[in-house]
Amino acid sequence: MNFVAIDLGLSDTPPLVLVALRFVFVALPLVFFVPRPAVSWRTIAGIGIFMSAGQFGLLFTAMHLGLPAGLAAVVLQCQMVFTLIVGALVLRERPTGMQLLGATLAVGGLGLVALGRLHGAPGLVAIVPVLVCVAAGLSWGIGNVIARSAAGANGFSVVVWSALVVPVPMIVLSLVLDGPAAVGDALTTIGWATIGSVAFTAGLASLVGYTIWNMLLGRYPASVVAPFALLVPPVGLGAAWLLLGEVPNTFELLGSAVLVGGVAVGQLRRRRSSVVGAASVAPAPIVGEETRGILGSRG
């Protein structure tokens, strides 16, 4: 539902200003009451820059340029591919065969979505928003790898404190790209669409959503909880169809199904391995679950 709320806010507010407003209210006033997470400032800044500013700045821009909310919910799942690539390059993590197959399917799905966008529309107008959303997925993937440095920290405090680094860069970029007049007008004439969008994306999506996600990951293995993220694309597509009247064409729907299926292949393989491994060892205190929970929650 977050994507529908974003679309609502973009109707009268520039995308980067909307991102800045969202994270102002994620950080304030909670930052005065929530203890700083037990991680370095460098890690907090990295998570804020890549997972929040980069991901959502590019996502909001892609939707502003014309990418439908439902398709944005699907295309953003390409973060799985980038997380594998960045993890392999930086952390030397070797992806499994099933993860590579899933990544290949996901890339194929993205190609079908792009083909569907080209159907009956000028090339750049159709493709540029998709590429910008893919860049948002890249930023998210980098943020996922950086978030490994926050293992063991309180997930809610990471969300709140990393939000501090988002608003100022977003406003500065908006001043450069949209101009002072547009930014000033957006900040002085905030309408109900923007208020509703910020309230939903900051309050429900960022704070309530991430808190519930962290709570589940604190109680259950990440491999059990993570596959539920696959509900995001169908819910996003369905909500955009019901509330915004967005109807994807055949190629877009087929590409969406292939992309989500590719993500599912990697997730289900990891879950099965976890179950098999758990059955082969004696019960012991689950020390590592909260650590994995922080990583999963940020994705």
C-alpha positions as CSV (number, residue, x, y, z in Angstrom):
1,M,0.0,0.0,0.0
2,N,3.0,2.3,0.5
3,F,3.3,2.7,-3.3
4,V,-0.2,4.1,-3.6
5,A,0.5,6.5,-0.7
6,I,3.6,7.7,-2.5
7,D,1.6,8.2,-5.7
8,L,-0.9,10.3,-3.8
9,G,1.8,12.6,-2.4
10,L,3.5,13.1,-5.7
11,S,0.4,14.7,-7.1
12,D,1.3,18.0,-5.5
13,T,4.8,17.7,-4.1
14,P,8.2,17.3,-5.9
15,P,9.6,13.8,-5.3
16,L,12.7,14.7,-3.3
17,V,10.9,17.1,-1.1
18,L,8.4,14.3,-0.4
19,V,11.2,12.0,0.6
20,A,12.7,14.7,2.9
21,L,9.3,15.2,4.6
22,R,8.9,11.4,5.1
23,F,12.2,11.0,6.9
24,V,11.9,14.2,8.9
25,F,8.9,12.6,10.6
26,V,10.6,9.2,10.8
27,A,13.4,10.8,12.8
28,L,11.6,13.5,14.8
29,P,10.8,13.6,17.6
30,L,11.7,9.9,18.2
31,V,15.4,10.5,17.9
32,F,15.3,12.4,21.2
33,F,13.8,9.3,23.0
34,V,15.2,6.3,21.2
35,P,18.8,5.5,22.1
36,R,21.4,5.6,19.3
37,P,22.1,2.0,18.0
38,A,25.3,0.4,19.1
39,V,27.0,0.8,15.7
40,S,29.4,3.4,14.2
41,W,28.2,6.7,12.7
42,R,29.7,5.5,9.4
43,T,27.3,2.5,9.4
44,I,24.3,4.7,10.3
45,A,25.2,7.2,7.6
46,G,25.7,4.4,5.0
47,I,22.3,2.9,5.8
48,G,20.7,6.3,5.6
49,I,22.3,7.3,2.4
50,F,21.9,4.1,0.4
51,M,18.9,2.3,2.0
52,S,16.8,5.4,2.6
53,A,17.9,8.5,0.6
54,G,19.2,6.6,-2.4
55,Q,16.5,4.0,-2.6
56,F,13.5,6.3,-2.0
57,G,14.9,9.3,-3.7
58,L,15.2,7.3,-6.9
59,L,12.0,5.4,-6.4
60,F,9.9,8.6,-5.9
61,T,11.7,10.1,-8.9
62,A,10.9,7.1,-11.1
63,M,7.2,7.3,-10.1
64,H,7.2,11.1,-10.7
65,L,8.6,10.4,-14.2
66,G,5.7,8.1,-14.9
67,L,6.4,4.6,-13.6
68,P,3.0,3.3,-12.3
69,A,2.8,2.5,-8.6
70,G,2.0,-1.2,-9.1
71,L,5.0,-1.7,-11.5
72,A,7.3,0.2,-9.1
73,A,6.4,-2.4,-6.4
74,V,7.6,-5.1,-8.7
75,V,10.6,-3.5,-10.3
76,L,12.1,-2.6,-7.0
77,Q,12.4,-6.3,-6.1
78,C,15.5,-6.3,-8.4
79,Q,17.3,-5.4,-5.2
80,M,17.7,-9.1,-4.7
81,V,20.0,-9.3,-7.7
82,F,22.1,-6.4,-6.7
83,T,22.4,-7.6,-3.1
84,L,23.8,-10.9,-4.4
85,I,26.2,-9.1,-6.7
86,V,27.4,-6.5,-4.1
87,G,27.7,-9.2,-1.5
88,A,29.8,-11.4,-3.8
89,L,32.1,-8.5,-4.7
90,V,32.5,-6.9,-1.3
91,L,32.0,-9.7,1.2
92,R,33.1,-12.6,-1.0
93,E,29.8,-14.3,-0.4
94,R,29.3,-17.0,-3.0
95,P,25.7,-17.2,-4.2
96,T,24.1,-20.7,-4.5
97,G,23.1,-22.2,-7.8
98,M,19.4,-21.6,-7.0
99,Q,20.1,-18.0,-6.1
100,L,21.9,-17.5,-9.5
101,L,19.0,-19.1,-11.3
102,G,16.6,-16.8,-9.4
103,A,18.6,-13.7,-10.2
104,T,18.6,-14.7,-13.9
105,L,14.9,-15.1,-13.9
106,A,14.5,-11.8,-12.1
107,V,16.6,-10.0,-14.8
108,G,14.5,-11.7,-17.5
109,G,11.4,-10.5,-15.8
110,L,12.7,-7.0,-15.8
111,G,13.3,-7.3,-19.5
112,L,9.7,-8.3,-20.1
113,V,8.5,-5.4,-18.0
114,A,10.7,-3.0,-20.0
115,L,9.3,-4.6,-23.2
116,G,5.8,-4.0,-21.9
117,R,6.6,-0.4,-21.2
118,L,7.9,0.1,-24.7
119,H,4.6,-1.2,-26.2
120,G,2.8,1.8,-27.7
121,A,5.0,4.4,-25.9
122,P,8.1,6.5,-26.9
123,G,11.3,4.7,-25.9
124,L,12.9,7.1,-23.4
125,V,9.6,8.1,-21.9
126,A,8.8,4.5,-21.2
127,I,12.3,3.1,-20.2
128,V,13.9,5.9,-18.2
129,P,11.5,5.5,-15.2
130,V,12.2,1.8,-15.2
131,L,15.9,2.4,-15.2
132,V,15.7,4.9,-12.4
133,C,13.7,2.4,-10.3
134,V,16.4,-0.3,-11.1
135,A,18.9,2.2,-9.8
136,A,16.8,2.4,-6.6
137,G,17.1,-1.3,-6.3
138,L,20.9,-1.0,-6.7
139,S,21.0,1.5,-3.9
140,W,18.8,-0.8,-1.7
141,G,21.1,-3.7,-2.4
142,I,24.2,-1.7,-1.4
143,G,22.3,-0.7,1.8
144,N,21.6,-4.3,2.5
145,V,25.3,-5.1,2.5
146,I,26.1,-2.1,4.7
147,A,23.4,-3.1,7.1
148,R,25.4,-6.3,7.9
149,S,27.6,-4.0,10.0
150,A,24.6,-3.2,12.2
151,A,24.1,-6.9,13.1
152,G,22.9,-7.1,16.7
153,A,21.7,-3.5,16.9
154,N,18.1,-2.6,17.7
155,G,16.3,-2.4,14.3
156,F,13.9,0.3,15.4
157,S,16.7,2.6,16.5
158,V,18.6,2.0,13.3
159,V,15.5,3.1,11.3
160,V,15.1,6.2,13.4
161,W,18.7,7.3,13.6
162,S,19.6,6.6,10.0
163,A,16.7,8.8,8.9
164,L,18.6,11.8,10.2
165,V,20.9,11.8,7.2
166,V,18.2,11.9,4.6
167,P,16.3,15.2,4.7
168,V,19.1,17.7,4.1
169,P,20.6,16.0,1.0
170,M,17.1,15.5,-0.5
171,I,16.2,19.2,-0.1
172,V,19.6,20.3,-1.5
173,L,19.1,18.0,-4.6
174,S,15.6,19.3,-5.0
175,L,16.8,22.9,-4.9
176,V,19.2,22.1,-7.7
177,L,16.9,19.9,-9.8
178,D,13.5,21.6,-9.2
179,G,14.6,25.1,-8.3
180,P,14.1,27.2,-5.1
181,A,10.7,28.4,-6.3
182,A,9.3,24.9,-6.6
183,V,10.8,23.8,-3.2
184,G,9.5,26.9,-1.5
185,D,6.1,26.5,-2.9
186,A,5.9,22.8,-1.9
187,L,7.0,23.6,1.7
188,T,4.6,26.5,2.2
189,T,1.5,25.1,0.5
190,I,1.4,21.5,1.8
191,G,-1.9,20.0,0.9
192,W,-3.9,17.1,2.3
193,A,-2.5,14.7,-0.3
194,T,1.0,15.3,0.9
195,I,0.0,15.2,4.6
196,G,-1.8,11.8,4.1
197,S,1.1,10.5,2.1
198,V,3.7,11.5,4.7
199,A,1.6,10.2,7.5
200,F,1.2,6.8,5.9
201,T,4.8,6.4,4.6
202,A,6.5,7.7,7.7
203,G,4.1,6.4,10.4
204,L,2.7,3.2,9.0
205,A,5.3,2.0,6.4
206,S,8.5,3.1,8.1
207,L,7.8,3.0,11.8
208,V,4.9,0.5,12.3
209,G,5.9,-1.7,9.4
210,Y,9.5,-2.0,10.3
211,T,8.7,-2.5,14.0
212,I,6.3,-5.4,13.2
213,W,8.9,-6.9,10.8
214,N,11.6,-6.7,13.4
215,M,9.3,-8.3,16.0
216,L,8.6,-11.2,13.7
217,L,12.3,-11.6,12.9
218,G,13.0,-11.6,16.6
219,R,10.7,-14.5,17.2
220,Y,11.2,-16.6,14.0
221,P,14.1,-17.5,11.7
222,A,14.8,-15.0,9.0
223,S,14.4,-17.7,6.4
224,V,10.8,-18.2,7.6
225,V,9.8,-14.5,7.7
226,A,11.7,-13.2,4.6
227,P,9.5,-15.0,1.9
228,F,6.5,-13.0,3.1
229,A,8.1,-9.9,1.5
230,L,7.0,-11.6,-1.8
231,L,3.5,-10.4,-0.9
232,V,4.7,-6.8,-1.7
233,P,4.5,-7.0,-5.5
234,P,1.0,-8.6,-5.8
235,V,-0.4,-6.3,-3.1
236,G,1.2,-3.3,-4.8
237,L,-0.2,-4.3,-8.2
238,G,-3.7,-5.0,-6.7
239,A,-3.9,-1.8,-4.7
240,A,-2.8,0.3,-7.7
241,W,-5.4,-1.4,-9.8
242,L,-8.2,-1.0,-7.3
243,L,-7.4,2.5,-6.1
244,L,-5.6,4.2,-9.0
245,G,-7.1,2.3,-11.9
246,E,-3.7,1.1,-13.2
247,V,-4.0,-1.9,-15.5
248,P,-0.7,-3.5,-16.5
249,N,-0.5,-4.9,-20.1
250,T,0.3,-8.5,-20.9
251,F,4.1,-8.1,-21.0
252,E,4.1,-6.1,-17.8
253,L,2.1,-8.8,-16.0
254,L,4.2,-11.6,-17.4
255,G,7.4,-9.8,-16.5
256,S,6.1,-9.1,-13.0
257,A,5.3,-12.8,-12.5
258,V,8.8,-13.9,-13.8
259,L,10.6,-11.3,-11.7
260,V,8.8,-12.2,-8.5
261,G,9.2,-15.9,-9.3
262,G,12.9,-15.4,-9.6
263,V,13.1,-13.7,-6.2
264,A,11.0,-16.6,-4.8
265,V,13.4,-19.2,-6.1
266,G,16.3,-17.9,-4.0
267,Q,14.1,-17.4,-0.9
268,L,12.5,-20.8,-0.9
269,R,15.8,-22.5,-1.4
270,R,17.3,-20.7,1.6
271,R,14.2,-21.6,3.7
272,R,14.4,-25.3,2.8
273,S,18.1,-25.4,3.7
274,S,17.4,-23.7,7.0
275,V,14.8,-26.3,7.9
276,V,17.0,-29.2,6.9
277,G,19.9,-27.8,8.9
278,A,17.7,-27.1,12.0
279,A,16.5,-30.7,11.9
280,S,20.0,-32.1,12.0
281,V,21.3,-30.4,15.1
282,A,20.3,-30.5,18.7
283,P,18.2,-27.5,20.1
284,A,20.4,-24.6,21.4
285,P,19.9,-21.0,22.3
286,I,19.1,-19.0,19.1
287,V,21.8,-16.4,19.5
288,G,22.1,-15.5,15.8
289,E,18.4,-14.9,15.0
290,E,18.3,-11.3,16.1
291,T,21.5,-10.6,14.2
292,R,19.9,-12.0,11.0
293,G,16.7,-10.2,11.9
294,I,18.3,-6.8,11.5
295,L,19.5,-7.6,8.1
296,G,16.2,-9.1,6.9
297,S,14.2,-6.2,8.4
298,R,16.1,-3.6,6.4
299,G,15.3,-5.5,3.2
